[in-house]
Amino acid sequence: MELDALAFDFAPVGLVMLENRIIRRCNKAFGEMFQEQPVKCEGVSLGEFYASEQDFQTIGERGLAAMRETGRYNDERVMRRRDGTLFWCRVRGQSLTPDSPFQRGIWSFADLSDDRPIVELTQREREVAILTCRGLTSKEVGLELNLSYRTVEEYRARLLRKFGARKLAELVAKLSGMPL
């Protein structure tokens, strides 16, 4: 086995070669993380591993915009294993085709389950949580999601309750898996 293939296949994080968001190749760690044999992932849309179709679309649009600027994208999001369980995942991508960022790229996936347990959230709560972790104010989150400032504050209040946080800084710490 060639050294490049060996490094890819046995890397300690999930690695995926994507073409237009379709998995062309993935490694053992990705298969274990998502509970699927790597060979069965080939030709499958990455969307099958997102928490929802809406997440696939929304995060895809955000990722494409960032990759058009820098050729890279990273975030932390909730994803879905083959058995349907949800988990937090750190995702990083690098386009290999800068003129068409999603045409071909390499992506890494790291399971954050041990540091960040899943709390049942609605689609909108997940979006508000992700943008809050990025440091956006309620007004900025509102602009991004086309919501009023007050509505964002209501979502943040729900998140505080669900995560047992007393203030926004504690919520962000819990969402990002930082020790308290």
N, C-alpha and C positions, 0 to 999 in steps of 0.2 A: 504494500500500500504506500502510495506517495505521501511524503511528509505533510504537504498541504491538506490532503484529504484526511489524514490521521488527526491533525490539529483541529480541523473543522468537526469531524465526527465525534471526537472525545473532549471537546471544550467543556469546561464546567458550567457554562451557561447555555441556554437554548439559542441556537443560531439557525437562521433561515435565509435562503436565497429566494427573493420574490421577483416576479415579473408581473407588472400590472396587478399587484396585490394577490397574485396566485402563487402558492408555494411550489417552487421547482425542486427544492432540496431542503431538508432540515436535518439536524443532528439528533443524537441519542437524548441529550438533555432536554431538547424541545419535546420530543416524543414522550419522555417520562413526565414532564411538567403538565402536558395536555392530555396524558393518558391515551396515546395513540402511537402505533408503530410508525416510525419515520417514513417508511415506504408508502404507507396508506395516506400520508399527508400530501404526497406529490400530486399536483394538479388540482388541489383543493383551495378554494378561496380562503384567505385569512379571516374573512368575515365569519366563518363558522366557529371561530374561537373568541369572538367578541361577546360581551354580555348581551348585546342586542343589535339588531340591524341599524337602529338609530345611532348607537355608539359607533358602529362601523362607518356610517356616513359622516357623522359629525367630526369624529376624530380624524377621519380620512381627509376631510376638507381642511381642517386645522393643520394637519401634518403636511399636506401638499403645499399650502401657503408658506409654511416655514421652510420646506425643502427647496422651494423656488428661490428663496432668498439665500440660504446657506448651504443647501445640499444635505442637511442633517435635520433630524427631529428626535426628540426624546420626551417622554412623559411617564407618569405612573397612572395606571388605569385598572379597572376591574375587567377580568377576562373570564372565559368559561372553559372548563375542562370537558372532555368528551362525556363524562357522566353527568354533566349539567351543573356541577358545583362551580361557584364563582370564587375568584381569588384575586388579590391585588398583584399586579405585575409591573415591573419596570421595563420599559421598552425604549430601545435606541435604534435609530436607523440611519444609514448612509446611502445616498443615491450613487449609483455607478454611471448614471446617464443624466448629467446636470440639466440638459435641455428638456428632458422629459423625466422628472424626478421619480415617478412610480414605474417607469418602464423596466428598470432593473435596479435592485438594491440588496444590501445585506442588513439584516436586522438581528438584534439580540434581545432576549427575553429572560428576565430574572424573577423568580417566584418570591414574593414578599410575604407569603402566608404566615411565616413564623413571627414576623415583626408587626403585621397589620391584619388582624382578623377581619372578616367580612361582617358588616352590619347591613341589614336589609335596607336598601335605599331605592327610591324611585329614580327613574331616568333623570329627571330634573334635579333631584337632590345630588346625584352623582356629578352632574355637570357643574353645579354650584360648588360642590366640594373640591373638584379638580381645579377650578378657576381660583377658588379661595386659597388653595395650597400654592398656587403660582404667585400669590401676593396681591391679587387684584382687589380693589376696594369694592364695596357693594355697588357703587355707581358704575364702575368699570365692568363688573360681572353683569349688571343689568343691561349695559350697552351691548356686550358680547352676546347675551342670550335674548335680547329684545324683551326684557322684563323691567318693571319699575323698581326703583331703589327699595321701596317698601316691601315688595314681593320678595326680593333677594334677602332682605332682613328676616322675613318670615321663614324662608328656607334655611337660613343660617341658624335661626332659633330652633328649628326642628333638628338640625344637625347637632347642635349643642346638647339637646335632650337625648338624642339617640346615642351619642358617644359619651354621655355623662361628663361633659366638659362645662366648666363654669364661665369661661371667657374664650374669646376668639383665638388667642395665642395657644391655649390648651387644646382647642379643637384642631388647630393646624398641626400641633405636635402629635396628636393622636392619629390624624389622617396621614401624616408623613412617616409614622412609625418611629419617631424620635422618642428616646426614653424620657420619662417625666420626672 
